[in-house]
């Protein structure tokens, strides 16, 4: 009898699958799930794709549904600190023991000569766990793209596509419309689509796809509207009108994400998930989604935000200008090597009085030297710190109580920074990657 895998061994096995890279297609995920008895069949899902805001929409929606008494699974990626963050039911992460057991099961049913990718394996884990835990509904976030993403094996009650921007062009296509059509691949026949797409040509393309698949089409800014005032978010939905909603996530852009979640919740009501006004309001206010416009300190203000692509960096810069007051801004930035580093810096670097270029301990991270080479054009003083904790020490050393420190550039950077500020709450896995 073979010895049971430990959590560390199990998750390190999953990380070893990263060497197989990113492979699009549903057949491998389908084969794994078939070997496990197709646990995903007859389960209820919401499917969320898009370039920015997927996780926030999922967090708002899950919080509202949980407040209404439903058992709600959420699958997101990447994790910030711990692998088990990717899988949650009503806010509680999958346990390490359950994670190890599921990984061992997956390993036993997959062929050694044709192993799954990391994301295929984690998607199968999520679907299996949610089915076994008998969730009322599971919210599945697309990993990349949509059409050939491992999550696209599900048949949801409602689909959602947030705003689209240029990202992962090597995999998804060179143009915005190429990327949009990959995202549109999650649209299913007869299944409502809610989209937050801003550009008219993208929204038209989604509408055309919906018409071809006889899927009801709902657009934020069209069928569903919102506005924000000093008294909060005002929602003008499909049938519902709500005023003075208080959002638990910072940033003006969260109003659009909350509106998308409210629209999905309205459509779910038609499919057996009634949510009254009280849990809607409570869910929006009590939502938790770390690493997104998260203030971890005051005097000086220290703000953590992923801002992992140009559109997210633009939104972060706008939120800083609009929502914060400070004397000097010290920027701590670490970006993945495959991102549009120049364009990310273009939005955020001009706000900085001083820039510390660094990197998380992750194989995909760009070197601080590369970041600084890209950043010199913005003519801001700065320095390189190879170690992220050293960069954070330096930022706090430089900052006066009336200053602001912004840590951004990647969710990996933010995830690596969280244990620095709160090591008990954000205890690291200490696993090899």
C-alpha positions as CSV (number, residue, x, y, z in Angstrom):
1,X,0.0,0.0,0.0
2,X,1.4,3.3,-1.1
3,X,1.8,6.1,1.5
4,X,-0.7,8.9,1.4
5,X,0.6,12.1,-0.1
6,X,1.2,15.0,2.2
7,X,-0.2,18.4,1.3
8,X,3.3,19.7,0.4
9,X,4.1,16.7,-1.8
10,X,0.7,16.9,-3.5
11,X,0.8,20.6,-4.3
12,X,4.4,20.4,-5.4
13,X,3.3,17.7,-7.8
14,X,0.7,20.1,-9.2
15,X,3.4,22.9,-9.6
16,X,5.5,20.4,-11.5
17,X,2.8,20.3,-14.1
18,X,3.6,24.0,-14.9
19,X,6.5,22.7,-17.0
20,X,3.9,21.5,-19.5
21,X,2.9,25.2,-20.0
22,X,-0.4,26.4,-21.2
23,X,-2.4,24.1,-23.5
24,X,-5.9,25.1,-24.7
25,X,-8.6,22.5,-25.2
26,X,-11.3,20.7,-23.2
27,X,-10.5,17.1,-23.9
28,X,-7.9,16.6,-21.0
29,X,-10.3,18.2,-18.4
30,X,-13.1,16.1,-19.8
31,X,-11.1,12.9,-19.5
32,X,-10.2,13.6,-15.9
33,X,-13.8,14.4,-14.9
34,X,-15.0,11.3,-16.7
35,X,-12.6,9.1,-14.8
36,X,-14.0,10.7,-11.6
37,X,-17.6,10.0,-12.6
38,X,-18.4,13.4,-14.2
39,X,-19.1,15.1,-10.9
40,X,-19.8,18.4,-12.7
41,X,-22.9,17.1,-14.5
42,X,-26.2,18.5,-13.2
43,X,-24.5,21.1,-11.1
44,X,-25.4,24.8,-11.2
45,X,-22.8,27.4,-12.3
46,X,-22.1,31.0,-13.2
47,X,-19.2,31.4,-15.6
48,X,-17.2,34.7,-15.7
49,X,-14.7,35.7,-18.3
50,X,-13.0,39.0,-19.2
51,X,-9.7,40.9,-18.9
52,X,-10.3,42.9,-15.6
53,X,-12.7,42.6,-12.8
54,X,-13.6,38.9,-13.0
55,X,-12.6,38.2,-9.4
56,X,-14.4,41.2,-8.0
57,X,-17.6,40.3,-9.8
58,X,-17.3,36.8,-8.5
59,X,-16.6,38.1,-4.9
60,X,-19.6,40.5,-5.0
61,X,-22.0,37.8,-6.4
62,X,-20.8,35.1,-4.0
63,X,-21.2,37.5,-1.0
64,X,-24.7,38.4,-1.9
65,X,-25.8,34.8,-2.5
66,X,-24.2,33.6,0.8
67,X,-26.0,36.4,2.7
68,X,-29.2,35.0,1.2
69,X,-28.5,31.6,2.7
70,X,-27.1,29.7,-0.3
71,X,-24.0,27.5,-0.3
72,X,-21.8,29.1,-2.9
73,X,-18.5,27.8,-4.3
74,X,-16.0,30.1,-5.9
75,X,-13.0,29.1,-8.1
76,X,-10.5,31.8,-9.0
77,X,-6.9,32.2,-10.1
78,X,-4.2,32.9,-9.3
79,X,-4.0,32.6,-5.6
80,X,-2.4,35.4,-3.6
81,X,-0.6,33.6,-0.8
82,X,-1.9,30.0,-0.4
83,X,-2.8,27.5,-3.1
84,X,-6.1,26.6,-1.3
85,X,-7.4,30.2,-1.8
86,X,-8.4,29.2,-5.3
87,X,-11.2,27.1,-4.0
88,X,-13.7,28.5,-1.5
89,X,-17.2,27.8,-0.2
90,X,-19.0,30.7,1.5
91,X,-15.6,32.3,2.0
92,X,-13.9,29.3,3.5
93,X,-10.9,27.9,1.7
94,X,-10.5,24.2,0.8
95,X,-8.6,22.4,3.6
96,X,-5.1,21.2,3.0
97,X,-6.2,17.6,3.7
98,X,-9.0,17.8,1.1
99,X,-6.6,19.4,-1.3
100,X,-4.0,16.6,-0.9
101,X,-6.7,13.9,-1.2
102,X,-8.1,15.4,-4.4
103,X,-4.7,15.8,-6.0
104,X,-3.8,12.2,-5.2
105,X,-7.1,11.1,-6.9
106,X,-6.3,13.2,-9.9
107,X,-2.8,11.8,-10.1
108,X,-4.2,8.2,-10.0
109,X,-6.6,8.8,-12.9
110,X,-4.3,10.6,-15.3
111,X,-1.9,9.0,-17.7
112,X,1.7,9.6,-16.8
113,X,2.6,9.9,-20.5
114,X,0.0,12.6,-21.0
115,X,-0.4,14.5,-17.8
116,X,-2.8,17.5,-17.5
117,X,-1.6,21.1,-17.2
118,X,-1.6,22.8,-13.8
119,X,-4.8,24.7,-14.7
120,X,-6.6,21.6,-16.1
121,X,-5.9,19.8,-12.9
122,X,-7.0,22.6,-10.6
123,X,-10.2,23.1,-12.6
124,X,-11.1,19.4,-12.2
125,X,-10.3,19.7,-8.5
126,X,-12.7,22.6,-8.1
127,X,-15.6,21.0,-10.0
128,X,-15.2,17.7,-8.1
129,X,-15.0,19.5,-4.7
130,X,-18.1,21.7,-5.3
131,X,-20.1,18.7,-6.4
132,X,-19.1,16.6,-3.4
133,X,-19.8,19.4,-1.1
134,X,-23.3,19.9,-2.7
135,X,-23.0,23.6,-3.3
136,X,-26.2,25.3,-4.4
137,X,-24.2,27.2,-7.1
138,X,-20.5,27.5,-8.1
139,X,-19.0,30.6,-9.6
140,X,-16.2,29.6,-12.0
141,X,-13.7,32.2,-13.2
142,X,-12.0,31.6,-16.6
143,X,-8.3,31.3,-16.4
144,X,-7.4,32.7,-19.8
145,X,-9.5,33.4,-22.8
146,X,-12.7,31.4,-22.7
147,X,-13.4,29.3,-25.8
148,X,-10.8,26.7,-25.0
149,X,-10.3,27.4,-21.3
150,X,-10.6,24.3,-19.1
151,X,-13.5,25.9,-17.2
152,X,-15.6,26.0,-20.5
153,X,-16.6,22.4,-19.9
154,X,-19.4,23.7,-17.6
155,X,-23.0,24.6,-18.7
156,X,-23.9,27.7,-16.6
157,X,-27.2,29.3,-15.6
158,X,-25.7,32.7,-16.5
159,X,-22.5,33.8,-18.3
160,X,-20.7,37.1,-17.7
161,X,-17.9,38.8,-19.6
162,X,-16.3,41.8,-18.0
163,X,-14.5,44.6,-19.9
164,X,-12.0,43.4,-22.5
165,X,-8.5,44.8,-23.0
166,X,-5.3,43.7,-24.7
167,X,-3.8,40.7,-22.8
168,X,-2.1,37.4,-23.3
169,X,-1.7,38.3,-27.0
170,X,0.7,35.4,-27.7
171,X,-2.2,33.0,-26.8
172,X,-5.4,34.9,-27.5
173,X,-4.6,36.9,-30.6
174,X,-3.0,40.2,-31.6
175,X,-6.0,42.5,-31.7
176,X,-8.7,43.4,-29.3
177,X,-11.4,41.7,-31.4
178,X,-9.3,38.5,-31.6
179,X,-9.3,38.5,-27.8
180,X,-13.0,39.4,-27.6
181,X,-13.9,36.4,-29.8
182,X,-11.9,34.0,-27.5
183,X,-13.8,35.4,-24.5
184,X,-17.1,35.1,-26.5
185,X,-16.5,31.3,-26.6
186,X,-18.1,31.0,-23.2
187,X,-21.5,32.1,-24.6
188,X,-23.8,29.1,-24.6
189,X,-27.0,28.5,-26.5
190,X,-30.0,29.9,-24.6
191,X,-27.9,31.1,-21.6
192,X,-28.1,34.7,-20.6
193,X,-25.0,36.8,-21.1
194,X,-24.2,39.9,-19.0
195,X,-21.3,42.0,-20.3
196,X,-19.4,45.0,-19.0
197,X,-17.7,45.6,-22.3
198,X,-17.0,49.3,-22.9
199,X,-16.0,49.4,-26.5
200,X,-19.0,49.4,-28.9
201,X,-17.4,47.1,-31.4
202,X,-16.7,44.5,-28.7
203,X,-20.3,44.8,-27.3
204,X,-21.7,44.4,-30.9
205,X,-19.6,41.3,-31.4
206,X,-20.9,39.7,-28.2
207,X,-24.5,40.7,-29.1
208,X,-24.0,39.0,-32.5
209,X,-22.7,35.8,-30.9
210,X,-25.7,35.8,-28.5
211,X,-28.1,36.2,-31.4
212,X,-26.6,33.3,-33.2
213,X,-26.9,31.1,-30.1
214,X,-30.3,32.5,-29.0
215,X,-28.8,33.7,-25.8
216,X,-30.4,36.7,-24.1
217,X,-27.9,39.7,-24.2
218,X,-27.6,42.2,-21.3
219,X,-25.1,45.1,-21.4
220,X,-24.0,47.3,-18.6
221,X,-24.6,50.9,-19.8
222,X,-27.4,49.7,-22.0
223,X,-30.1,47.5,-20.6
224,X,-28.6,47.9,-17.1
225,X,-27.3,51.3,-15.8
226,X,-25.7,52.7,-12.7
227,X,-24.4,55.9,-11.2
228,X,-22.4,56.8,-8.1
229,X,-22.9,59.7,-5.8
230,X,-21.8,60.7,-2.3
231,X,-24.6,58.4,-1.0
232,X,-23.3,55.3,-2.8
233,X,-24.1,53.2,-5.9
234,X,-27.5,53.6,-7.6
235,X,-28.5,50.6,-9.6
236,X,-31.1,50.6,-12.4
237,X,-31.4,47.0,-13.4
238,X,-33.5,44.7,-15.5
239,X,-36.4,45.0,-13.1
240,X,-34.8,46.1,-9.8
241,X,-34.0,49.6,-8.7
242,X,-31.7,50.1,-5.7
243,X,-30.3,53.3,-4.3
244,X,-27.5,54.2,-1.9
245,X,-25.6,50.9,-2.0
246,X,-22.4,50.7,0.1
247,X,-19.6,48.8,-1.5
248,X,-17.0,47.0,0.6
249,X,-14.3,47.2,-2.1
250,X,-12.5,50.5,-2.8
251,X,-12.0,52.1,-6.2
252,X,-14.5,53.9,-8.4
253,X,-14.3,51.0,-11.0
254,X,-15.8,48.6,-8.5
255,X,-19.2,50.3,-9.1
256,X,-19.2,48.6,-12.6
257,X,-18.2,45.3,-11.1
258,X,-20.9,45.5,-8.5
259,X,-23.5,46.4,-11.1
260,X,-22.5,43.3,-13.1
261,X,-22.9,41.1,-10.1
262,X,-26.3,42.6,-9.3
263,X,-27.4,42.0,-12.9
264,X,-26.3,38.3,-12.7
265,X,-28.1,38.0,-9.3
266,X,-31.3,39.4,-11.0
267,X,-31.1,36.7,-13.7
268,X,-30.4,34.0,-11.1
269,X,-33.6,34.9,-9.4
270,X,-35.5,33.8,-12.5
271,X,-33.7,30.4,-12.2
272,X,-34.5,29.6,-8.6
273,X,-32.1,31.7,-6.6
274,X,-34.2,34.5,-4.9
275,X,-32.2,37.2,-3.2
276,X,-34.1,40.0,-1.4
277,X,-32.8,43.5,-1.0
278,X,-31.4,43.0,2.5
279,X,-28.8,40.3,1.5
280,X,-28.0,42.2,-1.7
281,X,-27.1,45.3,0.3
282,X,-25.3,43.3,3.0
283,X,-23.4,41.2,0.5
284,X,-22.1,44.2,-1.4
285,X,-21.0,45.9,1.9
286,X,-19.4,42.8,3.6
287,X,-17.5,41.5,0.5
288,X,-13.9,40.5,1.0
289,X,-11.4,40.4,-1.9
290,X,-7.8,40.9,-0.8
291,X,-5.1,42.4,-2.9
292,X,-7.5,44.7,-4.8
293,X,-7.2,48.4,-3.7
294,X,-6.5,47.0,-0.2
295,X,-5.2,49.5,2.4
296,X,-3.0,47.6,4.8
297,X,-1.6,50.6,6.7
298,X,-2.3,54.3,7.5
299,X,0.2,57.1,8.3
300,X,1.5,56.4,5.8
301,X,-1.2,55.0,3.7
302,X,0.0,51.7,2.1
303,X,-2.2,50.4,-0.7
304,X,-1.9,47.0,-2.4
305,X,-3.4,46.4,-5.9
306,X,-2.7,43.8,-8.5
307,X,-2.8,46.2,-11.5
308,X,-1.4,43.4,-13.7
309,X,-2.2,44.9,-17.1
310,X,-2.4,48.4,-18.7
311,X,-6.2,48.7,-18.2
312,X,-5.9,47.8,-14.5
313,X,-3.0,50.2,-14.1
314,X,-5.0,53.0,-15.7
315,X,-7.9,52.2,-13.3
316,X,-5.6,52.2,-10.3
317,X,-4.0,55.5,-11.3
318,X,-7.5,57.1,-11.7
319,X,-8.6,55.8,-8.3
320,X,-5.5,57.2,-6.6
321,X,-6.1,60.6,-8.2
322,X,-9.8,60.6,-7.2
323,X,-9.9,58.9,-3.8
324,X,-6.6,59.6,-2.0
325,X,-4.8,62.6,-0.6
326,X,-1.0,62.5,0.1
327,X,2.2,64.5,0.0
328,X,4.5,62.1,-1.9
329,X,3.8,58.8,-3.6
330,X,6.3,56.0,-3.4
331,X,5.7,53.2,-5.9
332,X,6.9,49.6,-5.3
333,X,6.4,47.7,-8.5
334,X,7.0,44.1,-9.7
335,X,5.6,42.9,-13.0
336,X,5.5,39.5,-14.8
337,X,7.9,39.3,-17.7
338,X,5.2,38.5,-20.3
339,X,3.2,41.6,-19.6
340,X,3.2,44.9,-21.4
341,X,5.6,46.5,-18.9
342,X,6.0,49.8,-20.7
343,X,2.2,50.4,-20.9
344,X,1.7,49.4,-17.3
345,X,4.3,51.9,-16.2
346,X,3.0,54.6,-18.6
347,X,-0.2,54.8,-16.4
348,X,1.2,54.5,-12.9
349,X,4.8,55.8,-13.0
350,X,4.0,59.5,-13.7
351,X,2.1,59.7,-10.3
352,X,5.2,58.5,-8.4
353,X,7.7,60.8,-6.6
354,X,10.0,57.8,-6.2
355,X,9.9,54.3,-7.7
356,X,11.4,51.1,-6.2
357,X,11.7,48.4,-8.8
358,X,11.6,44.8,-7.4
359,X,10.2,41.3,-8.1
360,X,8.4,38.6,-6.2
361,X,10.1,35.2,-5.9
362,X,8.4,33.7,-8.9
363,X,9.8,32.3,-12.1
364,X,7.7,34.5,-14.4
365,X,8.7,37.8,-12.8
366,X,10.6,40.4,-14.8
367,X,13.9,41.5,-13.4
368,X,14.0,44.8,-11.6
369,X,16.7,45.9,-14.1
370,X,14.3,45.4,-17.0
371,X,11.6,47.3,-15.1
372,X,14.0,50.2,-14.3
373,X,15.2,50.3,-18.0
374,X,11.5,50.7,-19.0
375,X,10.8,53.2,-16.3
376,X,13.7,55.7,-16.9
377,X,11.7,57.4,-19.7
378,X,9.3,58.8,-17.0
379,X,12.2,60.7,-15.4
380,X,11.3,59.7,-11.8
381,X,14.0,59.0,-9.3
382,X,14.2,55.4,-8.1
383,X,16.3,52.3,-7.3
384,X,16.4,48.6,-7.6
385,X,15.7,46.1,-4.8
386,X,16.1,42.5,-5.7
387,X,14.1,41.2,-2.7
388,X,10.5,42.3,-2.3
389,X,10.6,42.5,1.5
390,X,13.7,44.7,1.2
391,X,11.8,46.9,-1.2
392,X,8.9,47.2,1.3
393,X,11.4,48.1,4.1
394,X,12.9,50.8,1.9
395,X,9.5,52.2,1.0
396,X,8.5,52.5,4.7
397,X,11.9,54.1,5.5
398,X,11.3,56.7,2.8
399,X,7.6,57.5,3.6
400,X,6.5,60.1,6.0
401,X,3.1,59.7,7.8
402,X,1.5,62.0,5.2
403,X,2.9,60.1,2.2
404,X,1.4,57.1,0.3
405,X,3.0,53.8,-0.7
406,X,1.5,51.9,-3.6
407,X,2.5,48.2,-4.2
408,X,1.4,47.0,-7.5
409,X,2.2,45.4,-10.9
410,X,1.0,41.8,-10.4
411,X,-1.2,39.7,-8.2
412,X,2.0,37.7,-7.5
413,X,3.7,40.8,-6.2
414,X,0.7,41.7,-4.0
415,X,0.4,38.1,-2.8
416,X,4.1,38.0,-1.8
417,X,3.7,41.3,0.0
418,X,0.7,40.4,2.1
419,X,2.6,38.1,4.6
420,X,5.0,41.1,5.2
421,X,2.1,43.2,6.6
422,X,0.1,40.4,8.3
423,X,2.1,37.2,8.6
424,X,-0.6,35.5,10.8
425,X,-3.5,36.0,8.5
426,X,-1.6,35.5,5.3
427,X,0.5,32.5,6.3
428,X,2.5,31.2,3.3
429,X,2.4,27.7,2.0
430,X,6.2,27.5,1.8
431,X,6.1,25.3,-1.2
432,X,8.4,25.0,-4.2
433,X,7.0,26.5,-7.4
